[in-house]
Amino acid sequence: MEFSPGLRGVIAGETSISTVGKEGTSLRYRGYDAIELTKNNTYEEVASLIIKDSLDGDEFKEAFLKHYNNKALEDETLSKNIENLKSIHPKGMHPMDLLRTIVSGGEEMDSDTEIESIARISATVCFAIASYHKADTNSLSDKYLVASSLLPNDASDEMLEALDDMLILYAEHGFNASTFATRVTASTRADLTGAIVSGIATLKGELHGGANERAVELINSFNTVEEAEKGIYSLLDEKKKIMGFGHGVYKVQDPRSPVVKNWVDQLVDNDFSKNRFEIAKKIDQIMDEEKNLFPNVDFYGGLLLAELGFEVDLFTPIFVAGRSIGWAAHYFEQREQDILIRPAAKYIGPSER
Ligand SMILES: CC(C)(COP(=O)(O)OP(=O)(O)OC[C@H]1O[C@@H](n2cnc3c(N)ncnc32)[C@H](O)[C@@H]1OP(=O)(O)O)[C@@H](O)C(=O)NCCC(=O)NCCS
């Protein structure tokens, strides 16, 4: 059998949830174009589509609301847990580690439907992010329920819609590293919570979800377009990877990137933001000219989350809020297939001795 480093190009399983990168650029959730879904549907509808192939988002909304309100009643306990966890780690705990720990402690109910069990986890994630963010997010929107649980009460409709689109685009992406980790855990017949925890742990790395944080840190490290130009050329000379560019599957374009870039364009409204957007576009231009590489969802995605007021270390947790749906759908699909994932390894150690 041929060896493919990083399993690139290897078909490692069957799925009916999404197709990624057909014709080098498209993304479809159960046959629907994900970009069209951002125009016509909400995250809750797309979540239902991904989990149970129905665009009726009511069951998900109801279950999310029920669990979010439960969490709100436990506000003090959860906030205390977060503070305790922070104090155990005096140097500061990354919110992804907090999220992983908090989700891990969650309870599962045998009586839950698939939608209820993931809505419970989703509500926990959103509540933990809101507690960490310390924003007042208790006024929930009927239309953009999940997005409104993450944004401050005074967020505009435009901001809610932008975050709703971001969550839709984060929701699912085939056999990416964190989803594959989730499926490996599911394949042993482990529980959903454990599988989601595997997903969170895997998403944290900078070659995966963490790229959005690194991308914005890079953009923020330059004060002017000229500085950015010089800086990127010298990083490329040093053969450094520029976070937020390139993709393991898309070969032509990441279709999610123009949607998020467009939102940044719409939301920038002050000199600082405008300058930052110009810096980002210059980096994008240089990467295209010098490396023929396109921005992936994380480059302008990070910038969008910054425009929406999130601190950099909350970007990947927001990614979790969106992607937990995809992880859950893959968990259920893998459980249904009931095949243990157990690949072989090419031995490169010492010969027999
Ligand atoms: C996502 C990623 C892992 C895809 O990897 P891949 O398609 O397997 O490509 P490789 O890592 O093998 O790189 C192929 C070539 O392109 C270069 N390249 C790929 N991404 C690059 C980047 N972001 N910056 C600079 N060069 C890059 C590599 O250095 C390599 O060059 P070489 O052939 O001269 O050695 C890779 O593009 C990357 O590390 N990007 C940055 C992290 C990121 O944004 N991740 C989020 C993904 S949604």
The ligand as a MOL file (V3000), in Angstrom:
LIG
                    3D

  0  0  0     0  0            999 V3000
M  V30 BEGIN CTAB
M  V30 COUNTS 48 50 0 0 0
M  V30 BEGIN ATOM
M  V30 1 C -2.7780 24.7500 5.4310 0
M  V30 2 C -1.4470 24.1010 5.0330 0
M  V30 3 C -0.9690 23.2000 6.1720 0
M  V30 4 C -1.6800 23.2980 3.7630 0
M  V30 5 O -0.5790 22.5640 3.5350 0
M  V30 6 P -0.1950 21.8560 2.1320 0
M  V30 7 O -1.1360 22.1290 1.0540 0
M  V30 8 O 0.0370 20.4430 2.4730 0
M  V30 9 O 1.0610 22.6200 1.7280 0
M  V30 10 P 2.5010 22.4430 2.3540 0
M  V30 11 O 2.5210 22.8070 3.8010 0
M  V30 12 O 3.0530 21.0910 1.9820 0
M  V30 13 O 3.2570 23.5510 1.5060 0
M  V30 14 C 3.5200 23.4830 0.1010 0
M  V30 15 C 4.4660 24.6180 -0.2580 0
M  V30 16 O 3.7980 25.8630 -0.1100 0
M  V30 17 C 4.4140 26.6380 0.9130 0
M  V30 18 N 3.3590 27.1940 1.7450 0
M  V30 19 C 2.1820 26.6190 2.0460 0
M  V30 20 N 1.4880 27.4200 2.8600 0
M  V30 21 C 2.2610 28.5010 3.0690 0
M  V30 22 C 2.0790 29.6640 3.8170 0
M  V30 23 N 0.9740 29.8650 4.5310 0
M  V30 24 N 3.0700 30.5890 3.8240 0
M  V30 25 C 4.1830 30.4170 3.1040 0
M  V30 26 N 4.4060 29.3070 2.3570 0
M  V30 27 C 3.4500 28.3800 2.3590 0
M  V30 28 C 5.2410 25.6520 1.7310 0
M  V30 29 O 6.3070 26.2680 2.4030 0
M  V30 30 C 5.6700 24.6830 0.6760 0
M  V30 31 O 6.7340 25.2570 -0.0390 0
M  V30 32 P 7.9480 24.3430 -0.5780 0
M  V30 33 O 7.2840 23.4000 -1.5570 0
M  V30 34 O 8.8690 25.3330 -1.1780 0
M  V30 35 O 8.4740 23.6270 0.6190 0
M  V30 36 C -0.3940 25.1790 4.7500 0
M  V30 37 O -0.7700 25.9530 3.6420 0
M  V30 38 C -0.1400 26.0520 5.9590 0
M  V30 39 O 0.6300 25.6640 6.8480 0
M  V30 40 N -0.7830 27.2640 6.0250 0
M  V30 41 C -0.6340 28.1270 7.1450 0
M  V30 42 C -1.5350 27.6860 8.2940 0
M  V30 43 C -2.9940 27.9830 8.0530 0
M  V30 44 O -3.3580 29.0440 7.5760 0
M  V30 45 N -3.8380 27.0210 8.4230 0
M  V30 46 C -5.2820 27.1450 8.3080 0
M  V30 47 C -5.8200 26.2080 7.2730 0
M  V30 48 S -7.5610 26.5010 7.0180 0
M  V30 END ATOM
M  V30 BEGIN BOND
M  V30 1 1 1 2
M  V30 2 1 2 3
M  V30 3 1 2 4
M  V30 4 1 2 36
M  V30 5 1 4 5
M  V30 6 1 5 6
M  V30 7 2 6 7
M  V30 8 1 6 8
M  V30 9 1 6 9
M  V30 10 1 9 10
M  V30 11 2 10 11
M  V30 12 1 10 12
M  V30 13 1 10 13
M  V30 14 1 13 14
M  V30 15 1 14 15
M  V30 16 1 15 16
M  V30 17 1 15 30
M  V30 18 1 16 17
M  V30 19 1 17 18
M  V30 20 1 17 28
M  V30 21 1 18 19
M  V30 22 1 18 27
M  V30 23 2 19 20
M  V30 24 1 20 21
M  V30 25 1 21 22
M  V30 26 2 21 27
M  V30 27 1 22 23
M  V30 28 2 22 24
M  V30 29 1 24 25
M  V30 30 2 25 26
M  V30 31 1 26 27
M  V30 32 1 28 29
M  V30 33 1 28 30
M  V30 34 1 30 31
M  V30 35 1 31 32
M  V30 36 2 32 33
M  V30 37 1 32 34
M  V30 38 1 32 35
M  V30 39 1 36 37
M  V30 40 1 36 38
M  V30 41 2 38 39
M  V30 42 1 38 40
M  V30 43 1 40 41
M  V30 44 1 41 42
M  V30 45 1 42 43
M  V30 46 2 43 44
M  V30 47 1 43 45
M  V30 48 1 45 46
M  V30 49 1 46 47
M  V30 50 1 47 48
M  V30 END BOND
M  V30 END CTAB
M  END
